[in-house]
Amino acid sequence: MNFDTIPLARMCAAMAIACAYPQAHADWAQSTEVIAVRPAPVNPPAPFANKAQVQNPPAFAWSRASGAASYELEYWTPSTDPVRVNVVRNWYLPPNALEIGTYMWRVRPVGTNQWTDTRTFSIDASSQTFEVPDSDTLKDIAKNRTMPRMLPEQFSIQADWSAAMAQERAAALTTVAADVKWRITEMLSLAKAEDVNGFMTPEPGTSAETLRKLNTAMGQRIQTAAHQLEAAALLHHLKPTAAGFQVDFLAEAIERGNQLAALDKNFTAVTYTAQDQLSRQIALALIKGVDLLYNHLDEATRKRWLANVTDRTKQMHAALTDPKNALDQYPFGSHATTNIGYLAAIATLSLTHIDEADAWFDFATRGYINSISAWSGPEGGFANGTAYAQYTAEIYLNVWPALKQATGVDLFKKPWSAGFVKYFAEFMPPGSSNNMFGDEHELKHNFAMVKSFASRVATPEAAWYVRNNPATQDSLALLQAPYPLPVNTMPNAVAPPNAALFQSIGWAAMHSDLNNTARTSLFFKSSPYGSYNHSHGDQNSIVLRSGGKPLLIEAGFEDAYESAMGKAWYRTTRAHNGVTFDGGKGQIVDAAAWKNMGYNGAITGFKPGADVDFAQGDAVAAYGAELTTARRQVWYLRGQDAVVVRDQLAGAMAHSFEWNVHAAVDFEPDVGSGVVIRNGDSVVCIRPIVENATFQRFVVDPAYTPKTGPEYHGAFVSTARGTSADFLMLLDVGCKRPDVTLAPGGDAGRVLTVGGSTITIPK
């Protein structure tokens, strides 16, 4: 189960963890708790540091003050009087864009004089306007929207499609219709309502594996029924004319809705407390069904569906507003931060149908729009890894369109969303295969869902990503999308830069050429999120790919979230291309989950260039008290297609340090202590530039090897134990064996020449 609540004792204990890593705590607005909304170094109070804001107006956010019931916020420019607002939550999003200029702001609890330090930010021409009306205005817009609220106002039946629209969507229509027809006769029906509880409450002594399988089976059946309800109801609106369907889509949608509505909120398996993901899916599917089929449901059926939505959403709202959960202050429970999006969508579609919907809407909708994700800053990205970023994109496609059509607020136009697409383009570029950095990194990409998300974003980079991505979009999402697709309104497609930094998540990408699917790609991570949630103990680690083949990989696989195997191997530093010591000791991954964010890293330097890209990470906090220095510097020499990696390590005690490497093919010996990784036509030669380490293979439990293929593990081990070590390694892609010289460079450090490229290795 993912972390969602914070017992008070743990809140207090977390204060001690905060001392284990560097931070700048100016006043009460900057929390000292590693899992609070505004901890250093993840996200200081925002906006901050006189940075130009990605979004205009920016979101103001701060950590709560003890005992405060409401806050007074002031913001101003040097030439204007302060704008003052009172809010009951620890964030504020102005409804209108700000003028270009430099701003100051501060906040205090109402009734006190405890003003925070004054912070600064700026709005300039690069700040993208994204305005969100106040909650009452949004509600009025939604209430006055003709049903179905969740579909575009210009939604067309198939017979009215233009030739161009038919060319784009005819295949998707056929796919969805055929899928619905197949499931009518082939899929397992949901059990009768009275049987469900027994199905999910097996006899005492049932094994954990059997219980897991039962839960998985039930989840699949509910998700299938929810998808079938939405798809059949949509097809009823589209009125497909293709021969061979011969399906009463309306009857099928009502049948599946009745099955879902029969799953009582008190059945053990599908209560919000026991399985919030299934409960929220049932509620959203049913309210979408009501919205799509309102005039086609008899009153008794409509009341039964709405009653189920009401019961489930009351549970969700109660959990999210419970002071113990304190979502505004502790947003890093991955389920809770997703559930508030579901609550916003359900509330929006429930307005005028369910009395409580107004209160749900006021709590959830504008707050969700204000802060889409706890897993990155405003530039986009996803700290938990590309696998969970894909799942999140699918959730957004399930939730955002309804919000857009009903309220007019298009979250695909939020600057964060453009950054999210750029993140996918940099870390899941066309031609790549496996995920990276975090749980399920061993699995293949789901390009279809990511392409579907990117197609809703109207930027030149999104256009490049969509046009260079051969995957077929998700058919159900495409049929509900506005026409033309926003991405198709872009006249130009422009590739993102070959080197990019996502500072708030601590990820950097360096490519030889994003436009070439045979590119070399180096990925570097040193994340403020540490090993928390779905992240691993892989700060200062790298992944290398070239010619469409993995060269330096991440090892292991996920058998279950927070499993014993995960803590023993999969999530450890030794299973990644990072630094360990004394036989595999590495970063802390098995502390209480709420502590793991404190064992983190940070990108402390980044400089892209035409010929050389540079990044630097500091991961000393990730090792707890074991090390006093853990700094990695990486240079990608684009002209040489080579990588230089330098690690500076130190500890109070003497250690034998290990520079770990993992590959999908066996290592071949090379000159000196070097090794060759040869994966088909792609190859890299790895060797120490300074011969102070020797290569040693190591073997892990065969049960840790993924079914996706073999893995090979090794490390360059320092030749002598000591309190410090300095690795300087060359990754020669293509094994071109360039001339390498290392010479003194005076006060600046050492001068390293690799082929025709020269860099300075600082002291």
Disulfide bonds with the S-S distance in Angstrom:
Cys685-Cys735 1.94
